[in-house]
Amino acid sequence: MPEPSLAEQIIAEHTLTIERFRESCLSTVEELADRTIEALRAGHKICFFGNGGSAADSQHLAAEFVVRFTRNRRGLPSIALTTDTSILTASANDYGFESVFARQVEALCTPGDLVVGISTSGSSGNVIAGLQRAQDLGITTVAFTG
């Protein structure tokens, strides 16, 4: 029997990862969905942030809420804190890059909102600082890592 191709190996690994994720994280994903719905129904917003590819993920997720995901519906309040270059560069210049998300959370987020930090490594200082600032303000936080 021939050895599986690289593509077949990658697909098999992804399939296994999805199954493990479903088994171990389904209740967490459902809880996150419930909290998201609760925040939006109460008139609050979802704020996303991260660096590099995670910044792009933040923008993509915010767009899905504001524009549409699987069906036409009213826009839902969501923002990526990664898109305003004037705020990002002024904050980094005046306070340091570690504060770029914390400063925006302080200015734009209120209790009842949902703040989502995305960090592939789980150790991005500015993402951690943004999540910590949200917690200090009594805002619900979610971290996507790994």
C-alpha positions as CSV (number, residue, x, y, z in Angstrom):
1,M,0.0,0.0,0.0
2,P,1.5,3.4,-1.0
3,E,2.4,5.9,1.7
4,P,-0.2,8.7,2.0
5,S,0.7,11.9,0.1
6,L,1.6,15.0,2.0
7,A,-1.8,16.5,1.2
8,E,-3.5,13.4,2.6
9,Q,-1.4,13.5,5.8
10,I,-2.2,17.2,6.4
11,I,-5.9,16.6,5.8
12,A,-5.8,13.6,8.2
13,E,-4.1,15.8,10.9
14,H,-6.6,18.5,10.5
15,T,-9.5,16.0,10.7
16,L,-8.0,14.6,13.9
17,T,-7.5,18.2,15.3
18,I,-11.1,19.1,14.6
19,E,-12.4,15.9,16.3
20,R,-10.2,16.5,19.4
21,F,-11.4,20.2,19.5
22,R,-15.0,19.1,19.3
23,E,-14.5,16.6,22.1
24,S,-12.6,18.9,24.4
25,C,-13.9,22.4,23.6
26,L,-17.5,22.2,22.5
27,S,-19.0,23.3,25.8
28,T,-16.5,26.3,25.9
29,V,-17.5,27.3,22.4
30,E,-21.2,27.0,23.3
31,E,-20.6,29.2,26.4
32,L,-18.8,31.8,24.3
33,A,-21.6,31.8,21.8
34,D,-24.1,32.3,24.7
35,R,-22.1,35.2,26.2
36,T,-21.7,36.8,22.7
37,I,-25.5,36.6,22.1
38,E,-26.2,38.0,25.6
39,A,-23.8,41.0,25.1
40,L,-25.3,41.8,21.6
41,R,-28.9,41.5,22.8
42,A,-28.1,43.9,25.7
43,G,-26.9,46.5,23.2
44,H,-23.1,45.9,23.8
45,K,-20.3,45.3,21.3
46,I,-17.6,42.8,20.6
47,C,-14.0,44.1,20.3
48,F,-11.2,42.0,18.8
49,F,-7.4,42.5,18.8
50,G,-4.2,40.7,18.1
51,N,-0.8,41.1,16.2
52,G,0.1,40.1,12.7
53,G,-2.1,37.3,11.5
54,S,-4.1,37.6,14.6
55,A,-4.8,41.3,13.7
56,A,-6.1,40.0,10.3
57,D,-8.2,37.4,12.1
58,S,-9.6,40.2,14.4
59,Q,-10.5,42.3,11.4
60,H,-12.1,39.3,9.7
61,L,-14.2,38.4,12.7
62,A,-15.4,42.0,13.3
63,A,-16.4,42.1,9.6
64,E,-18.5,39.0,10.0
65,F,-20.5,40.6,12.8
66,V,-20.9,44.0,11.1
67,V,-21.6,42.8,7.6
68,R,-22.9,39.2,7.5
69,F,-21.9,35.7,8.2
70,T,-24.2,33.0,6.8
71,R,-27.3,35.1,6.1
72,N,-28.5,38.6,5.6
73,R,-29.3,40.3,8.9
74,R,-28.9,43.6,10.6
75,G,-25.3,44.6,11.3
76,L,-24.0,43.7,14.8
77,P,-21.7,46.0,16.8
78,S,-18.2,44.8,16.5
79,I,-14.8,46.4,16.0
80,A,-11.2,45.3,15.4
81,L,-8.9,47.5,17.5
82,T,-6.1,46.7,15.0
83,T,-7.3,49.0,12.2
84,D,-6.7,52.6,13.2
85,T,-3.1,53.4,12.3
86,S,-3.2,56.8,13.9
87,I,-4.3,55.4,17.3
88,L,-1.9,52.5,17.0
89,T,1.1,54.6,16.1
90,A,0.4,57.4,18.5
91,S,-0.2,55.1,21.4
92,A,3.0,53.1,20.6
93,N,5.0,56.3,20.2
94,D,3.7,57.9,23.4
95,Y,3.2,54.9,25.7
96,G,5.0,52.0,24.1
97,F,3.7,49.1,21.9
98,E,2.7,47.1,25.0
99,S,-0.2,49.6,25.6
100,V,-1.8,49.9,22.1
101,F,-4.7,47.6,22.9
102,A,-5.1,48.5,26.6
103,R,-5.4,52.1,25.8
104,Q,-8.2,51.4,23.2
105,V,-10.0,49.1,25.6
106,E,-9.9,51.9,28.2
107,A,-11.3,54.4,25.7
108,L,-13.8,52.3,23.7
109,C,-15.1,49.4,25.8
110,T,-17.6,49.3,28.7
111,P,-18.9,46.6,31.1
112,G,-21.3,44.4,29.1
113,D,-19.0,44.4,26.0
114,L,-17.0,41.3,25.1
115,V,-13.3,41.8,24.5
116,V,-11.5,39.1,22.5
117,G,-7.7,39.0,22.4
118,I,-6.0,36.7,19.9
119,S,-2.4,35.5,20.3
120,T,-1.0,32.5,18.6
121,S,1.8,32.2,21.2
122,G,-0.4,33.2,24.1
123,S,2.3,35.5,25.3
124,S,1.9,38.7,23.3
125,G,2.4,41.4,25.9
126,N,0.1,43.9,24.3
127,V,-2.7,41.4,23.9
128,I,-2.3,40.3,27.6
129,A,-2.3,44.0,28.6
130,G,-5.4,44.7,26.7
131,L,-7.2,41.7,28.2
132,Q,-6.0,42.7,31.7
133,R,-7.2,46.3,31.2
134,A,-10.6,44.9,30.2
135,Q,-10.8,42.7,33.3
136,D,-9.8,45.7,35.5
137,L,-12.7,47.6,34.0
138,G,-15.1,44.7,34.7
139,I,-15.4,43.7,31.0
140,T,-15.8,40.1,30.0
141,T,-12.7,38.8,28.2
142,V,-11.9,35.9,25.9
143,A,-8.5,34.8,24.8
144,F,-7.8,32.7,21.7
145,T,-4.4,31.2,21.8
146,G,-2.4,28.4,20.2
